[in-house]
């Protein structure tokens, strides 16, 4: 896999950069802080997104920019890919808005950060962490592997070589084995429990118990059958005796009924004869009442104005009274209605007069209130006129402040903003100048320190022949110029701050003038409003007093008319009382007619009752004659029944009934006991049969559990073998990897340390590293010097890279080998060996090696040189491809380089 092209927009210090990369060794060269490492970080970020960042997405977007974009083109296994990530700012957060990955033949398309990162991890067979452990030696992490513990180093290398997957499979097999053991243990426990239950049930001789119970049950059934036969015979005897006694009881009941009927008939005849006598007495009383009623009727007729007591005459008189009553009541209704109308008119007039008087009082009170309001408005008017005078005075004072000002009224705000912008620009220049001065001072101090140590102030190499030494005086002069410029800018800042304070005062005065203008208009409007309010209140008070006088006159008129209506109502009330007296007389006459009618009806009712009672006496006499004939017949039947009784037969039947019932009672008790015993035996037989069924089911379950245990034993053996297989395979592959890695590491070691005091390196199965000296003494890698340890780590990284590339079938998925400032801890001798190591990696077939460094030896060995510079004014970085990488970057004129950024 190689990187083909990188395009950046607003990524860290890069505004708009398009960089093409090629095979071979590419060195990215430039001053510290120019943005060299950001190019490598952009490639890493394009592949893995936020997982590749030490910080947050906020750190990626260029300061002041709202969005950022990264595009990376890379090739692998004959296919080209393009990944694009776009970021945008939303408020205080940066979010990924676009993340896509496509192939040149459109066979691959991924959308979304998670999907793209997963595809890259599958394609390279490494995630972001594995990427930096294998191919990307970041600045400051050159000693990462040697400083790691053996366990950490083992995990890193195993993950790179896909051995972690085997360990995951082994752990899954182990988990499966433990799961099978749990199930097998539970199944064995269940089998033992079932076997114990089977043994317990077999020891209880269930079949013998069942046979014994069934035999006993047959004996009980036979006894029940015998008792039931004897009971049937006793029941037959009992029924025959009951028939005799029932016949006797029926005749006795019939005889008792006849005697009771005879007694009832005799009593009824006696009662009816007594009733006939009472009816005769009642008829005599009614005849006396008729005589008394006729006398009363004659007396009542004399009190009414009628010729007779017949219904027609009385009805005609009642109709006359009804007609007269209707006439009087109609006249009375009209009179009462007139009384009510006059009374209501009188009361309404009185209420109207009272309301008019109340309204007159209210209007006078409101007029007084309006007088008070007019007085208060006059006071407010005086206050507002005084306030208007004060505003005019303040306006004149504020206008005076603009007489010696650099601007006139209306331009203060623009003037203040202009001063503020000038101040911000000066402050920005101060910040930039301070940063430049600080950086220049730091460079001078660092260069002076390196010179004291006899080293180049830029690259740290020996000072002899370095082209950078002569530039130190220029740097000192640059510091002095920057500090002088900074002092001028500081003085200018002070002047602008004072001008800004004066401008703020003018803006405040200008704003106050605007407020005064607005307030003056409001006050003038308020004065006019109060003047109108005073005039309106005075006029309204006068109108209200006039309206009150009119209401008083109306009230007096209403009272006079109301008194007149009250007198007319009293006269109408007297007429109504006379009409009510006429109604009372009519009612009295009607009551007398009713009394005459009641006397007549009493005579008619009494005569009708006499006739009804006479008929009833005749009916009673006829019924008694019939009862006497029926009584004679019943007396004859009674005598016949008395002659038909046989007392001896009845007594014998009673004795046989008692004996049969006593025997049946005894048999029923015995049968109840036997049936209870039979039910108990049936229940016990059912219980034994259930136990036998349970025993059979337990035997079947025991056989099934035994088969299941056998299956689980076989499955446990399989999972155990599988777990061991994955463990052995992982150990074998690790052993092979350790051997290959040790071989490759020693090949590299021999190249790097061939002429030193070290003989070889040993790498054990746990990835523990040991360096052996020529005399055979072992050394821990941490005992090496700083430069040797750094070179040792680079050798180890390169060996891991080779192992990863050669240990996978087919096309190597490994990315380019990336080294970010690998010479930090190396002296000139070690840098030469690093150059040899890089050349060796090319010989091993590494197609693309990217190196960030300003070391001249590495620059001279590059196939392609890319120079990075940062504009100190815009703080933006640019890249350019150097035409002849064999020349040092500081010796190349601008015209000899191809710029790839604005």
ZAMARGU-4260 file (C-alpha; in steps of 0.2 Angstrom, whole numbers, plus 5000, padded with zeros to 4 digits):
<rodrens>
0) 5000/5000/5000 | 5006/5018/4996 | 5000/5035/4998 | 4997/5044/4981 | 4990/5061/4985
5) 4985/5072/5000 | 4974/5087/4998 | 4971/5098/5014 | 4959/5113/5016 | 4960/5122/5033
10) 4969/5108/5042 | 4979/5114/5056 | 4992/5127/5048 | 4987/5123/5030 | 4974/5134/5021
15) 4974/5125/5004 | 4987/5112/5000 | 4988/5098/4987 | 5003/5086/4988 | 5007/5072/4977
20) 5017/5058/4984 | 5027/5044/4975 | 5037/5028/4978 | 5054/5028/4987 | 5060/5038/5001
25) 5052/5055/5003 | 5059/5067/5016 | 5048/5081/5023 | 5060/5096/5027 | 5058/5112/5036
30) 5060/5122/5052 | 5053/5117/5069 | 5035/5122/5070 | 5032/5124/5051 | 5019/5110/5050
35) 5029/5095/5044 | 5022/5083/5056 | 5004/5089/5052 | 5006/5082/5034 | 5008/5064/5042
40) 4995/5067/5055 | 4983/5072/5040 | 4986/5055/5032 | 4983/5046/5048 | 4967/5056/5052
45) 4961/5052/5034 | 4962/5034/5037 | 4956/5032/5055 | 4947/5049/5059 | 4945/5054/5077
50) 4954/5038/5083 | 4970/5045/5076 | 4970/5061/5086 | 4978/5064/5103 | 4966/5078/5106
55) 4949/5083/5099 | 4942/5088/5082 | 4944/5106/5088 | 4963/5104/5086 | 4961/5099/5068
60) 4952/5114/5061 | 4963/5130/5057 | 4961/5144/5069 | 4947/5156/5064 | 4940/5143/5051
65) 4922/5136/5051 | 4926/5120/5041 | 4940/5109/5036 | 4943/5095/5023 | 4955/5081/5021
70) 4957/5070/5005 | 4969/5055/5004 | 4972/5045/4988 | 4981/5028/4991 | 4984/5012/4981
75) 4983/4994/4987 | 4983/4977/4977 | 4981/4985/4960 | 4966/4996/4966 | 4965/5015/4969
80) 4955/5022/4984 | 4950/5039/4989 | 4945/5044/5007 | 4937/5061/5011 | 4933/5069/5027
85) 4924/5085/5030 | 4922/5094/5046 | 4911/5109/5050 | 4909/5120/5066 | 4892/5121/5074
90) 4892/5133/5088 | 4905/5128/5100 | 4907/5110/5093 | 4916/5103/5078 | 4907/5088/5069
95) 4911/5077/5054 | 4898/5081/5041 | 4905/5070/5027 | 4916/5054/5027 | 4917/5043/5012
100) 4928/5030/5004 | 4928/5025/4986 | 4938/5014/4974 | 4942/5019/4956 | 4932/5005/4949
105) 4917/5010/4960 | 4916/4992/4967 | 4919/4999/4984 | 4909/5013/4992 | 4908/5017/5011
110) 4899/5031/5019 | 4900/5036/5037 | 4915/5038/5049 | 4912/5021/5058 | 4910/5012/5041
115) 4925/5020/5033 | 4936/5016/5048 | 4930/4998/5049 | 4934/4996/5030 | 4952/5003/5032
120) 4955/4992/5048 | 4950/4977/5038 | 4960/4982/5022 | 4976/4985/5032 | 4972/4972/5045
125) 4976/4984/5059 | 4967/4998/5069 | 4974/5015/5073 | 4983/5009/5088 | 4991/4994/5078
130) 4995/5007/5064 | 5006/5018/5076 | 5014/5002/5083 | 5019/4995/5066 | 5021/5008/5053
135) 5020/5026/5060 | 5034/5031/5072 | 5028/5047/5079 | 5038/5061/5085 | 5044/5057/5103
140) 5038/5039/5102 | 5054/5031/5095 | 5057/5022/5112 | 5039/5016/5114 | 5043/4998/5111
145) 5058/4996/5121 | 5050/5006/5136 | 5035/4994/5135 | 5034/4980/5147 | 5036/4962/5139
150) 5017/4960/5141 | 5013/4976/5132 | 5026/4972/5119 | 5018/4954/5117 | 5001/4961/5115
155) 5006/4974/5102 | 5015/4962/5091 | 5002/4948/5093 | 4989/4960/5088 | 4999/4965/5073
160) 5001/4947/5068 | 4983/4943/5070 | 4988/4931/5085 | 4976/4940/5096 | 4962/4932/5086
165) 4968/4915/5090 | 4969/4920/5109 | 4951/4926/5107 | 4946/4909/5099 | 4955/4900/5113
170) 4946/4910/5126 | 4929/4907/5117 | 4933/4888/5117 | 4938/4889/5136 | 4921/4898/5139
175) 4912/4885/5130 | 4921/4871/5139 | 4917/4879/5156 | 4899/4881/5150 | 4898/4863/5145
180) 4906/4858/5162 | 4892/4868/5171 | 4878/4860/5161 | 4887/4843/5163 | 4888/4845/5182
185) 4870/4850/5183 | 4865/4836/5172 | 4875/4823/5182 | 4867/4830/5198 | 4850/4828/5190
190) 4854/4810/5185 | 4860/4806/5203 | 4844/4813/5210 | 4833/4803/5198 | 4843/4787/5201
195) 4840/4789/5220 | 4822/4792/5217 | 4821/4776/5206 | 4830/4766/5220 | 4819/4772/5233
200) 4803/4768/5223 | 4809/4750/5218 | 4813/4746/5237 | 4795/4749/5241 | 4788/4733/5232
205) 4774/4743/5223 | 4768/4728/5213 | 4765/4718/5229 | 4757/4732/5238 | 4745/4734/5222
210) 4740/4715/5222 | 4737/4715/5241 | 4726/4731/5240 | 4716/4724/5225 | 4713/4708/5234
215) 4706/4717/5249 | 4695/4728/5238 | 4687/4712/5230 | 4682/4706/5248 | 4675/4722/5253
220) 4665/4723/5236 | 4658/4706/5240 | 4652/4711/5258 | 4644/4726/5251 | 4634/4716/5238
225) 4628/4704/5252 | 4623/4718/5263 | 4614/4727/5249 | 4604/4711/5245 | 4598/4709/5263
230) 4594/4728/5264 | 4582/4726/5248 | 4572/4712/5257 | 4570/4722/5273 | 4565/4737/5262
235) 4552/4726/5254 | 4545/4721/5271 | 4545/4739/5277 | 4536/4745/5261 | 4522/4732/5264
240) 4519/4738/5282 | 4519/4756/5276 | 4506/4752/5263 | 4495/4744/5277 | 4498/4759/5289
245) 4496/4771/5275 | 4479/4764/5270 | 4474/4765/5289 | 4480/4782/5290 | 4471/4787/5275
250) 4454/4781/5282 | 4458/4788/5298 | 4462/4805/5290 | 4446/4803/5280 | 4436/4800/5295
255) 4444/4815/5304 | 4440/4825/5289 | 4422/4820/5289 | 4420/4824/5307 | 4428/4841/5304
260) 4417/4844/5289 | 4402/4839/5299 | 4407/4851/5313 | 4411/4865/5301 | 4394/4863/5292
265) 4384/4863/5309 | 4394/4879/5314 | 4391/4887/5297 | 4372/4884/5298 | 4372/4891/5316
270) 4382/4907/5310 | 4371/4910/5295 | 4355/4909/5305 | 4363/4922/5317 | 4368/4932/5302
275) 4349/4932/5296 | 4344/4938/5313 | 4357/4952/5312 | 4352/4957/5295 | 4334/4959/5301
280) 4339/4970/5315 | 4349/4981/5302 | 4334/4982/5290 | 4324/4989/5305 | 4337/5002/5309
285) 4338/5008/5290 | 4319/5011/5290 | 4321/5022/5305 | 4335/5032/5296 | 4324/5034/5281
290) 4311/5042/5292 | 4323/5054/5300 | 4331/5059/5284 | 4314/5064/5276 | 4311/5075/5291
295) 4329/5083/5288 | 4326/5085/5270 | 4310/5095/5273 | 4319/5107/5285 | 4334/5110/5273
300) 4322/5114/5258 | 4315/5128/5268 | 4332/5137/5268 | 4335/5136/5249 | 4326/5145/5235
305) 4320/5130/5225 | 4303/5122/5223 | 4308/5103/5226 | 4323/5092/5230 | 4323/5082/5214
310) 4341/5082/5205 | 4335/5092/5190 | 4329/5107/5201 | 4345/5106/5212 | 4356/5106/5196
315) 4347/5121/5188 | 4350/5131/5205 | 4368/5126/5205 | 4371/5132/5187 | 4363/5149/5192
320) 4375/5150/5206 | 4390/5145/5195 | 4386/5159/5182 | 4384/5172/5196 | 4401/5166/5203
325) 4410/5167/5186 | 4403/5185/5184 | 4409/5191/5201 | 4426/5182/5199 | 4429/5190/5183
330) 4425/5207/5190 | 4436/5203/5205 | 4451/5198/5194 | 4450/5214/5184 | 4449/5224/5200
335) 4464/5215/5208 | 4474/5218/5192 | 4470/5236/5192 | 4475/5237/5211 | 4492/5228/5206
340) 4495/5239/5191 | 4492/5255/5201 | 4502/5249/5216 | 4517/5244/5204 | 4516/5261/5195
345) 4516/5270/5212 | 4531/5259/5218 | 4540/5261/5201 | 4538/5280/5202 | 4545/5280/5219
350) 4560/5270/5214 | 4563/5280/5199 | 4562/5296/5209 | 4575/5288/5222 | 4586/5283/5208
355) 4586/5300/5200 | 4590/5308/5217 | 4605/5295/5219 | 4611/5299/5202 | 4611/5318/5205
360) 4621/5315/5221 | 4633/5304/5211 | 4635/5318/5198 | 4639/5331/5211 | 4652/5319/5219
365) 4660/5316/5202 | 4660/5335/5199 | 4670/5337/5215 | 4682/5323/5210 | 4685/5332/5193
370) 4689/5348/5202 | 4702/5338/5212 | 4709/5330/5196 | 4710/5347/5188 | 4720/5354/5203
375) 4732/5339/5203 | 4734/5340/5184 | 4739/5359/5186 | 4752/5353/5199 | 4759/5340/5186
380) 4759/5353/5172 | 4770/5365/5183 | 4782/5350/5186 | 4783/5346/5168 | 4786/5364/5162
385) 4800/5364/5175 | 4807/5347/5168 | 4807/5354/5151 | 4818/5369/5156 | 4830/5357/5164
390) 4831/5347/5148 | 4835/5362/5138 | 4849/5367/5149 | 4857/5349/5149 | 4856/5349/5130
395) 4866/5365/5129 | 4879/5358/5140 | 4881/5341/5131 | 4882/5351/5114 | 4896/5361/5121
400) 4906/5345/5124 | 4907/5342/5105 | 4915/5360/5102 | 4933/5354/5104 | 4929/5335/5099
405) 4937/5328/5083 | 4919/5323/5077 | 4902/5331/5077 | 4886/5325/5085 | 4880/5310/5075
410) 4897/5303/5071 | 4903/5298/5088 | 4899/5279/5087 | 4908/5277/5070 | 4923/5287/5077
415) 4923/5275/5092 | 4922/5260/5081 | 4936/5266/5070 | 4947/5269/5086 | 4943/5252/5092
420) 4947/5244/5076 | 4964/5253/5076 | 4967/5247/5094 | 4963/5229/5089 | 4974/5230/5074
425) 4988/5237/5085 | 4985/5224/5099 | 4986/5210/5085 | 5002/5217/5079 | 5008/5217/5097
430) 5003/5199/5100 | 5011/5194/5083 | 5027/5204/5087 | 5028/5197/5104 | 5027/5179/5098
435) 5040/5183/5085 | 5051/5192/5097 | 5049/5177/5110 | 5052/5164/5096 | 5068/5174/5090
440) 5074/5176/5108 | 5071/5157/5111 | 5081/5153/5095 | 5095/5165/5100 | 5096/5157/5118
445) 5095/5139/5111 | 5108/5143/5098 | 5120/5151/5110 | 5118/5136/5122 | 5122/5124/5107
450) 5136/5135/5102 | 5143/5134/5120 | 5142/5115/5118 | 5150/5115/5101 | 5135/5110/5091
455) 5125/5117/5077 | 5111/5129/5083 | 5099/5121/5071 | 5102/5103/5069 | 5112/5099/5084
460) 5127/5092/5074 | 5145/5097/5077 | 5147/5116/5073 | 5162/5113/5061 | 5157/5117/5044
465) 5139/5121/5048 | 5131/5134/5037 | 5119/5140/5051 | 5133/5147/5063 | 5135/5163/5053
470) 5116/5167/5054 | 5116/5169/5073 | 5121/5188/5073 | 5107/5191/5061 | 5095/5183/5073
475) 5102/5194/5087 | 5099/5209/5076 | 5082/5203/5072 | 5077/5202/5090 | 5083/5220/5093
480) 5072/5226/5079 | 5057/5216/5085 | 5059/5223/5102 | 5060/5241/5096 | 5045/5238/5085
485) 5036/5231/5100 | 5040/5246/5110 | 5033/5258/5097 | 5017/5247/5095 | 5015/5248/5114
490) 5016/5267/5114 | 5003/5267/5100 | 4992/5256/5110 | 4992/5268/5125 | 4988/5282/5114
495) 4973/5273/5106 | 4967/5267/5123 | 4966/5285/5128 | 4957/5290/5112 | 4945/5275/5114
500) 4940/5282/5132 | 4937/5299/5125 | 4927/5292/5110 | 4917/5282/5123 | 4913/5298/5132
505) 4907/5306/5116 | 4896/5291/5112 | 4888/5292/5129 | 4885/5311/5126 | 4878/5308/5109
510) 4867/5294/5116 | 4861/5306/5130 | 4857/5320/5117 | 4846/5307/5108 | 4838/5303/5124
515) 4835/5321/5129 | 4827/5324/5112 | 4815/5309/5114 | 4812/5314/5132 | 4809/5333/5127
520) 4796/5327/5115 | 4787/5316/5128 | 4787/5331/5140 | 4780/5343/5128 | 4767/5330/5123
525) 4763/5328/5142 | 4761/5347/5145 | 4749/5348/5130 | 4740/5333/5137 | 4738/5340/5155
530) 4732/5357/5148 | 4718/5348/5138 | 4715/5337/5154 | 4712/5352/5165 | 4701/5361/5152
535) 4691/5345/5150 | 4689/5341/5168 | 4682/5359/5172 | 4670/5358/5158 | 4664/5341/5163
540) 4661/5346/5181 | 4650/5360/5176 | 4640/5349/5165 | 4638/5336/5179 | 4631/5349/5191
545) 4618/5355/5178 | 4613/5336/5175 | 4611/5334/5194 | 4599/5349/5195 | 4588/5341/5181
550) 4588/5324/5189 | 4582/5333/5206 | 4567/5341/5196 | 4563/5324/5188 | 4563/5315/5205
555) 4550/5328/5212 | 4538/5325/5198 | 4539/5306/5199 | 4535/5307/5218 | 4519/5317/5215
560) 4513/5305/5201 | 4517/5290/5213 | 4507/5297/5227 | 4492/5299/5215 | 4493/5281/5209
565) 4494/5275/5227 | 4477/5283/5231 | 4469/5275/5216 | 4475/5258/5221 | 4467/5260/5239
570) 4450/5264/5230 | 4451/5249/5219 | 4456/5238/5234 | 4439/5243/5243 | 4429/5237/5227
575) 4439/5220/5227 | 4434/5217/5246 | 4415/5220/5241 | 4416/5207/5227 | 4424/5195/5239
580) 4409/5196/5250 | 4398/5192/5236 | 4408/5176/5232 | 4406/5171/5250 | 4387/5173/5249
585) 4387/5162/5233 | 4397/5149/5242 | 4385/5148/5257 | 4370/5145/5245 | 4380/5132/5236
590) 4384/5123/5253 | 4365/5123/5257 | 4361/5115/5240 | 4374/5102/5244 | 4366/5098/5261
595) 4349/5096/5253 | 4356/5084/5240 | 4365/5074/5254 | 4349/5072/5263 | 4340/5066/5248
600) 4355/5054/5243 | 4354/5047/5261 | 4336/5042/5259 | 4339/5034/5242 | 4355/5024/5249
605) 4346/5018/5264 | 4331/5011/5254 | 4343/5003/5242 | 4352/4995/5257 | 4336/4988/5264
610) 4332/4980/5248 | 4349/4972/5247 | 4349/4965/5265 | 4332/4958/5262 | 4338/4948/5247
615) 4354/4942/5257 | 4342/4935/5271 | 4333/4925/5258 | 4349/4918/5250 | 4356/4913/5268
620) 4340/4903/5271 | 4342/4894/5254 | 4360/4890/5257 | 4356/4883/5275 | 4343/4871/5268
625) 4357/4864/5255 | 4370/4862/5270 | 4358/4852/5280 | 4355/4840/5266 | 4375/4838/5263
630) 4377/4836/5282 | 4366/4821/5282 | 4376/4813/5268 | 4393/4815/5278 | 4385/4808/5294
635) 4381/4792/5285 | 4399/4791/5277 | 4406/4793/5294 | 4396/4779/5302 | 4402/4767/5287
640) 4421/4771/5290 | 4419/4767/5309 | 4413/4750/5305 | 4427/4746/5293 | 4443/4748/5305
645) 4454/4731/5309 | 4465/4736/5324 | 4475/4719/5325 | 4481/4721/5307 | 4486/4739/5310
650) 4496/4734/5326 | 4505/4720/5316 | 4510/4731/5302 | 4517/4744/5315 | 4528/4730/5323
655) 4535/4724/5306 | 4539/4742/5300 | 4549/4745/5316 | 4559/4729/5314 | 4563/4733/5296
660) 4568/4751/5299 | 4579/4746/5313 | 4588/4732/5302 | 4590/4745/5288 | 4598/4757/5299
665) 4611/4744/5305 | 4614/4739/5287 | 4616/4757/5281 | 4629/4760/5295 | 4639/4744/5290
670) 4637/4749/5271 | 4644/4766/5275 | 4659/4759/5284 | 4662/4747/5269 | 4660/4760/5256
675) 4672/4771/5265 | 4684/4757/5266 | 4682/4753/5248 | 4685/4772/5243 | 4701/4772/5254
680) 4707/4756/5245 | 4703/4763/5228 | 4712/4779/5233 | 4727/4769/5239 | 4727/4758/5223
685) 4727/4774/5213 | 4742/4781/5223 | 4752/4765/5220 | 4747/4765/5201 | 4753/4783/5200
690) 4769/4779/5209 | 4772/4765/5197 | 4769/4777/5182 | 4781/4789/5191 | 4794/4775/5193
695) 4792/4771/5174 | 4794/4790/5170 | 4809/4791/5181 | 4817/4776/5173 | 4815/4784/5156
700) 4822/4801/5162 | 4836/4792/5170 | 4840/4784/5153 | 4839/4801/5144 | 4850/4810/5157
705) 4863/4796/5156 | 4863/4798/5137 | 4864/4817/5139 | 4879/4815/5151 | 4888/4804/5139
710) 4885/4817/5125 | 4891/4831/5137 | 4907/4821/5141 | 4910/4820/5122 | 4907/4838/5119
715) 4918/4843/5134 | 4932/4833/5127 | 4930/4841/5110 | 4930/4859/5118 | 4945/4855/5128
720) 4954/4849/5113 | 4949/4864/5103 | 4955/4876/5117 | 4971/4866/5118 | 4973/4867/5099
725) 4970/4886/5098 | 4983/4888/5112 | 4996/4877/5104 | 4993/4885/5087 | 4995/4902/5095
730) 5011/4896/5104 | 5018/4888/5088 | 5014/4904/5078 | 5022/4915/5091 | 5037/4904/5092
735) 5039/4905/5073 | 5036/4924/5073 | 5048/4925/5087 | 5061/4916/5077 | 5058/4926/5061
740) 5057/4942/5071 | 5074/4938/5080 | 5082/4933/5063 | 5076/4949/5055 | 5081/4960/5070
745) 5098/4952/5070 | 5100/4955/5051 | 5096/4974/5055 | 5107/4974/5071 | 5122/4967/5061
750) 5120/4981/5048 | 5118/4994/5062 | 5130/4988/5075 | 5142/4977/5064 | 5158/4986/5070
755) 5152/4989/5088 | 5155/4979/5104 | 5138/4970/5102 | 5137/4952/5095 | 5118/4948/5093
760) 5101/4950/5101 | 5090/4936/5108 | 5071/4937/5109 | 5062/4924/5120 | 5044/4918/5118
765) 5037/4932/5129 | 5046/4945/5118 | 5059/4949/5131 | 5074/4957/5122 | 5092/4955/5127
770) 5108/4962/5119 | 5124/4952/5120 | 5141/4960/5120 | 5156/4953/5111 | 5162/4945/5127
775) 5145/4936/5129 | 5139/4948/5143 | 5120/4951/5142 | 5113/4969/5142 | 5096/4975/5145
780) 5091/4987/5130 | 5088/5001/5142 | 5107/5000/5147 | 5111/5006/5130 | 5115/5025/5127
785) 5102/5037/5121 | 5107/5036/5103 | 5110/5018/5103 | 5093/5014/5112 | 5084/5025/5099
790) 5093/5016/5084 | 5089/5000/5092 | 5071/5004/5093 | 5070/5009/5075 | 5078/4993/5071
795) 5065/4984/5081 | 5051/4993/5072 | 5058/4990/5055 | 5060/4971/5059 | 5042/4971/5065
800) 5037/4979/5049 | 5046/4966/5038 | 5039/4952/5048 | 5021/4959/5046 | 5024/4962/5027
805) 5031/4944/5024 | 5021/4934/5036 | 5004/4937/5027 | 4999/4928/5011 | 4996/4938/4995
810) 4998/4957/4994 | 5005/4965/5009 | 4993/4977/5017 | 5006/4987/5026 | 5005/5005/5024
815) 5020/5016/5020 | 5034/5016/5033 | 5033/5033/5042 | 5047/5040/5053 | 5043/5057/5061
820) 5059/5066/5067 | 5069/5049/5070 | 5085/5058/5073 | 5081/5068/5089 | 5092/5057/5100
825) 5105/5052/5087 | 5122/5059/5084 | 5130/5060/5067 | 5137/5042/5067 | 5120/5035/5072
830) 5112/5046/5058 | 5123/5037/5045 | 5117/5020/5052 | 5099/5026/5051 | 5102/5030/5033
835) 5109/5013/5030 | 5094/5005/5039 | 5082/5015/5028 | 5091/5009/5012 | 5090/4991/5019
840) 5071/4993/5021 | 5071/4998/5003 | 5081/4983/4998 | 5068/4972/5007 | 5054/4979/4996
845) 5046/4993/5006 | 5039/5004/4992 | 5036/5020/5001 | 5045/5028/5016 | 5040/5045/5023
850) 5052/5054/5034 | 5051/5070/5043 | 5068/5077/5047 | 5079/5092/5044 | 5095/5081/5045
855) 5106/5085/5029 | 5112/5067/5027 | 5094/5060/5027 | 5089/5074/5015 | 5103/5070/5003
860) 5098/5051/5003 | 5080/5056/4998 | 5072/5051/4982 | 5060/5066/4984 | 5062/5081/4995
865) 5047/5091/5001 | 5050/5108/5010 | 5038/5115/5022 | 5038/5134/5026 | 5026/5144/5038
870) 5022/5162/5034 | 5025/5172/5050 | 5012/5185/5045 | 4998/5174/5041 | 5004/5159/5052
875) 4999/5148/5037 | 5011/5134/5030 | 5015/5130/5012 | 5024/5115/5004 | 5035/5114/4989
880) 5043/5099/4980 | 5062/5102/4978 | 5069/5099/4961 | 5086/5091/4966 | 5084/5082/4983
885) 5103/5080/4983 | 5105/5099/4988 | 5101/5105/5005 | 5085/5114/5007 | 5094/5130/5013
890) 5104/5130/4997 | 5089/5129/4985 | 5083/5146/4978 | 5064/5148/4977 | 5065/5148/4958
895) 5071/5130/4958 | 5056/5123/4968 | 5038/5119/4962 | 5026/5127/4974 | 5010/5117/4978
900) 5001/5129/4989 | 4996/5148/4988
</rodrens>
